[in-house]
Amino acid sequence: MSTAVAPTAIGPAAYESWRARSLGAVTEAIEQRLILELMGDLEEARVLDVGCGDGVLICAAASRGARVTGIDPDPAMLDAARARTERSGVEADFLDGRIERLPFADASFDVVAAITVLCFVDDASAALREMTRVLRPGGRLVLGELGRWSLWAAVRRLRGWLGAASWKTVRFHTADELCALAEAAGLRVAAIRGAVFYPPFGLCARILAAVDPWLGRHTTVGAAFIALAAAKRPDPAERAA
């Protein structure tokens, strides 16, 4: 059985502090807009947010008509996510659990999302297989991961070397690696996009945010955030029928 790395030091307070900064607010808006675009039409869709954190994506998906379930191994994050959905006036289900063994039957969801989760998992291939298992044939998996070749990744590596618990064992991915993982899990990659091409400074974010989506449609080189959308292939028996 695969195991995750030790829990990170990131908690609800760190999320709130990040969003309170100009850099965090601009960056998260860009990333969430991209993820929601790749998730597609969510009206009445059964959505699973793996590693849901404090529930920002869950609230966005629920407000678009999705029936959302969030799962996270951190009870503090789940409490924060529940509080956020209550404040937002949307409904969602929450479970304490891990990506390595999702407590759901096969083909339970139309859309499965995992945002900055694989980078903290020992066995990314096993995690992809498990998310694919709970996705219905024809359903969509959406990943958002930290790009390997960016100034952001370099800064995070340095922080890990200096002892920051959150970044000591993090694994950054390239676009090619994410595509290979998805294909190996039985998925067909539909889109791969980059985001956050500016350096990790608030002024740069504000100046360059307008051109970031254009860059992301044309390349992932230098992107601090890479997003992938992939569809689950039909079962062989269904194709034959």
ZAMARGU-4260 file (C-alpha; in steps of 0.2 Angstrom, whole numbers, plus 5000, padded with zeros to 4 digits):
<rodrens>
0) 5000/5000/5000 | 5007/5017/4996 | 5009/5030/5009 | 5009/5049/5009 | 5023/5059/5015
5) 5022/5067/5032 | 5008/5080/5034 | 5013/5097/5029 | 5014/5112/5041 | 5001/5121/5030
10) 4985/5125/5039 | 4969/5136/5037 | 4978/5151/5045 | 4992/5150/5032 | 4979/5149/5018
15) 4971/5165/5025 | 4987/5174/5027 | 4992/5170/5009 | 4976/5176/5002 | 4977/5192/5012
20) 4993/5197/5002 | 4992/5205/4985 | 5003/5191/4978 | 4992/5177/4985 | 4976/5185/4980
25) 4981/5188/4962 | 4989/5170/4960 | 4975/5161/4968 | 4962/5170/4957 | 4972/5165/4941
30) 4974/5147/4947 | 4956/5144/4952 | 4949/5152/4936 | 4960/5140/4926 | 4954/5125/4936
35) 4936/5129/4935 | 4938/5132/4916 | 4945/5114/4914 | 4932/5106/4925 | 4919/5112/4912
40) 4900/5112/4915 | 4896/5107/4933 | 4878/5108/4933 | 4872/5093/4943 | 4889/5085/4941
45) 4895/5074/4955 | 4912/5082/4960 | 4925/5075/4972 | 4939/5088/4978 | 4953/5077/4984
50) 4964/5086/4997 | 4950/5100/4998 | 4959/5111/5010 | 4948/5125/5017 | 4935/5123/5004
55) 4937/5137/4992 | 4936/5126/4976 | 4921/5117/4984 | 4912/5133/4986 | 4915/5138/4968
60) 4910/5122/4961 | 4894/5121/4972 | 4889/5138/4967 | 4890/5132/4949 | 4877/5118/4953
65) 4888/5104/4957 | 4885/5091/4970 | 4902/5091/4979 | 4911/5080/4991 | 4927/5086/4999
70) 4940/5074/5007 | 4956/5079/5017 | 4967/5071/5030 | 4968/5086/5041 | 4953/5089/5053
75) 4957/5107/5054 | 4955/5110/5036 | 4939/5100/5035 | 4932/5111/5049 | 4937/5127/5040
80) 4929/5120/5024 | 4913/5117/5033 | 4913/5134/5040 | 4916/5142/5023 | 4902/5132/5014
85) 4890/5138/5028 | 4896/5156/5026 | 4894/5154/5007 | 4876/5147/5008 | 4881/5131/4998
90) 4880/5113/5003 | 4894/5099/5002 | 4899/5083/5010 | 4915/5081/5019 | 4925/5066/5024
95) 4942/5063/5033 | 4952/5052/5021 | 4967/5051/5010 | 4971/5050/4992 | 4979/5033/4993
100) 4963/5024/4998 | 4947/5034/4994 | 4932/5028/5003 | 4920/5028/4988 | 4914/5015/4976
105) 4920/5013/4958 | 4914/5026/4946 | 4906/5037/4959 | 4910/5054/4952 | 4908/5064/4936
110) 4923/5075/4940 | 4938/5072/4952 | 4950/5087/4956 | 4966/5087/4965 | 4975/5103/4967
115) 4993/5104/4974 | 4991/5086/4981 | 5002/5075/4971 | 5017/5085/4976 | 5015/5079/4994
120) 5012/5060/4989 | 5025/5047/4989 | 5017/5037/4975 | 5009/5048/4962 | 5005/5033/4950
125) 4995/5024/4964 | 4986/5041/4968 | 4981/5043/4950 | 4975/5025/4948 | 4964/5028/4964
130) 4957/5044/4958 | 4953/5036/4941 | 4945/5021/4949 | 4931/5032/4957 | 4929/5042/4941
135) 4915/5036/4929 | 4920/5031/4912 | 4920/5047/4901 | 4922/5058/4917 | 4935/5071/4919
140) 4950/5072/4931 | 4958/5089/4934 | 4975/5091/4942 | 4984/5107/4947 | 5002/5105/4952
145) 5017/5115/4956 | 5028/5116/4940 | 5046/5110/4942 | 5055/5123/4932 | 5051/5140/4939
150) 5058/5153/4951 | 5044/5149/4963 | 5050/5130/4963 | 5068/5136/4966 | 5063/5147/4981
155) 5052/5133/4988 | 5067/5121/4986 | 5078/5133/4995 | 5066/5135/5009 | 5065/5116/5011
160) 5084/5115/5012 | 5083/5128/5025 | 5071/5118/5036 | 5054/5123/5031 | 5043/5108/5034
165) 5031/5111/5020 | 5044/5110/5007 | 5056/5097/5013 | 5049/5082/5003 | 5039/5091/4990
170) 5039/5084/4973 | 5037/5096/4958 | 5031/5090/4941 | 5033/5094/4923 | 5019/5094/4911
175) 5026/5079/4902 | 5027/5070/4919 | 5008/5074/4923 | 5003/5068/4905 | 5012/5052/4907
180) 5005/5049/4924 | 4987/5052/4917 | 4990/5041/4902 | 4997/5027/4913 | 4981/5027/4924
185) 4970/5025/4909 | 4965/5043/4905 | 4966/5053/4889 | 4973/5070/4891 | 4962/5083/4884
190) 4971/5099/4890 | 4987/5104/4898 | 4990/5122/4903 | 5002/5133/4912 | 4999/5148/4924
195) 5008/5160/4935 | 5023/5164/4924 | 5028/5180/4935 | 5041/5179/4949 | 5034/5178/4967
200) 5032/5196/4970 | 5016/5206/4972 | 5020/5220/4960 | 5025/5208/4946 | 5009/5198/4949
205) 4998/5214/4947 | 5007/5220/4931 | 5008/5203/4922 | 4992/5195/4928 | 4983/5201/4912
210) 4995/5192/4900 | 4996/5176/4911 | 4981/5167/4903 | 4988/5170/4886 | 5004/5163/4890
215) 4996/5148/4898 | 4987/5143/4882 | 5003/5143/4873 | 5016/5135/4884 | 5020/5127/4901
220) 5038/5132/4901 | 5042/5143/4916 | 5025/5141/4924 | 5024/5139/4942 | 5007/5131/4941
225) 5003/5117/4928 | 4985/5111/4926 | 4979/5096/4917 | 4962/5089/4912 | 4960/5071/4906
230) 4945/5060/4902 | 4943/5042/4909 | 4943/5030/4894 | 4927/5019/4892 | 4928/5001/4898
235) 4933/4989/4885 | 4916/4980/4887 | 4907/4996/4884 | 4917/5000/4868 | 4914/4983/4861
240) 4895/4985/4864
</rodrens>
